[in-house]
Structure formats: C-alpha cells, structure tokens
Amino acid sequence: MLTRSGTIWPSLLTASLVLLLLYAGELLFVPLFYGLFIAIVLYPVTRWLEHHRVPRPLAIALGLTLVLLLFLLLLWLFVLQLQALWKDLPLLQQKLLPALAALQEWLRTHWGITLSEQHNWLLQLGEKAPGIAGNLVAGTLHTTATVLFMVFIIPVFAALFLYNRGDFVLFLEKLAGRAYADRLHHLLRNIIHTYFHFIRGMLLVYLIVGILNSIGLLALGIEHAILFGFLTAIMTIIPYVGIFVSALLPITLAWVTKDSIWYPLGVVGVFGFVQYLEANVIFPKVVAAQLNVSTWATLVAFIAGGIVWGVNGMILFIPFVAILKMVSDVVPEWAALNVLLRRTGK
C-alpha cells in the first residue's frame, strides 16, 4: 500500500520540474507553442495544397499568408475605429470635466474629503508623474520589442513545424515506443482534427458575437460601437475575465457621454445578453464540445497559465489541458487524470 501510494511523488516532482522549466523558459516556449498551434490549424490546409501538387514550401507560405491577411484585416478595422475615436477625443474631454467635478463633489459630500485635500493629492501625483511616465515608457518599449520578436519568430516556428513534421512525428514514435505507435497516430489525427474545427468554429463565434455586440451598442447610440463590439468579442479568448476588462471602456464612455445612468446599464445588459447567447446557444451550436474539457480543469489551467506566463499562459494552457485530456483518453495508465479532465455532463 505504501509502495503504491508512494508512486505519486515522482509524478508530482516531474510536474513541478516541468512548470519550473516552462516558467524559466518563457521567451522560448511561448512563441514555440503559438507556432505549434498555428501549425496544427494550418496542417489540413497545407496538406490539401500538397495533395494538389503544390510544393511544400509554397503551400506553407500560402497558409501563413492567409493567417497574416486575416490579422492585417482585423488590425486595419481597429485602426479605422481608433482614428474615429481620436477625432472625438476633445469632445470626450469636454464631457469628462463635468463628470470629474461631480465626482469631486461626491467625495466631499459623502467622504468628507475637501476640495483642497483633493487638489493637494493631485499635486503630489503630478510630482510623481515624471517617474511614472519614465517607467511607463520603459515598459512600453520592452513590450513593443517583445511583440516584434513574437511577430517575427512565431511564423518561423510554425513554418518549421509544418516543413519538418515528419521528423517530429518520428521523434514522438521513438519516444512512445512500439506499444503506443498505433495509439500515437490516432491521437495526432484526433488533435489535428479537433483543433482545426475548433479554431474555425471559434472564428465564426467571434464574428457572430462581434456583430451582435455592435448591433446592441448601435441601438443604444454608443459611439464607436463596432470597435467596442468586436474588441469585446475577441477579448473573450481570455476566459472569464476578458469580457469584464474589455467592457470597462464602453461602459465608462456611456457614463461620460450620456445623461442617464441607464445607458451604462444598457451596455452591461447588451454584453450580458450576448454572452448568455454565446455560452448557451452560439458556442454549443457552432463549435459544439470539441475540446470536451471540464470547467474545473479549464479554470485551473487558466489560473496556472496566468501564474506562469501571464496573459499568454491564460491563452495557451487551456489547449495544453485539452491535449492532455486527449492523451489520457488513449493511455490507460492516465485513467485517473482523465476523470478530472473530462466533461461528464453530470
């Protein structure tokens, strides 16, 4: 009994070492795994092109170009909307001043903070502003450099995965051994099929949710409804908190630019209703249960990913858990783990 229960410690030690390695190697592993998932999604496309006598390098280039064009289209739409928002910025500032004055009066009336105390606090904040601005500039430069590195290296990793996929499959065969050879190929086909249809379905979900959000905000007369509608839809890629973070700006804008509290509440109502439709109607109908991972496992992956890699981890760790669930489906030794990962429907 002691011997059997003691076998859990090597597994826990291995998992801890893997998490430590992932944490220390963030600069390598984040673009590597983004490239891997892009390669998984593009594999059916490139394989179809290769079967129609398109050379593999050209097929890979065409697939990556398709992803790039989609990204540039989204970027172009957001730039157009941000330009419109920038033109309206002076008007927003004019409408924000009375709101700030009302906030100061509310603080004085309900909290006893006099106007002079508020003024002194703002002066102290202004004295610290140069240091805050310097840190902000340094952080912005670092983030920009990281993003540029990601934009360059992720397509390179994706292309290498696609071009050398035979070598990677052979590596996995050697690693798994002959006993698992048949199950390995079944697992790889299952992962590729699942993720291709999952990503395709998710793109359609984001499009539908973005359109519904935009229609609701336009009906309320909220400025830049298309920008906020699609931004909120895309931010749902970050589970649970993405919708709340992205909704703050349109809610604040409605509060500043409109004369009634019902408009911010209306924005909350629009996003809440659309998210209800997305969770209970749109997502099940369009995507179905492609990943079939339990809510518990999804939440654990989300939090663990945030601890290890921040926002990138929140996005990437959920596919990790989905793949782990698929592996546990075909490996009997991982049956106990499968119980925690699978969606039982009970």
Secondary structure, DSSP 8 states (H G I E B T S, - for coil): -HHHHHTHHHHHHHHHHHHHHHHHTHHHHHHHHHHHHHHHHHHHHHHHHHHTT--HHHHHHHHHHHHHHHHHHHHHHHHHHHHHHHHTHHHHHHHHHHHHHHHHHHHHHHH---HHHHHHHHHHHHHHHHHHHHHHHHHHHHHHHHHHHHHHHHHHHHHHHHHTHHHHHHHHHHHH-GGGHHHHHHHHHHHHHHHHHHHHHHHHHHHHHHHHHHHHHHHHT-TTHHHHHHHHHHHTTSTTTHHHHHHHHHHHHHHHHSSSTHHHHHHHHHHHHHHHHIIIIIHHHHTTTSS-B-HHHHHHHHHHHHHHHTHHHHHHHHHHHHHHHHHHHH-GGGHHHHHHHB----
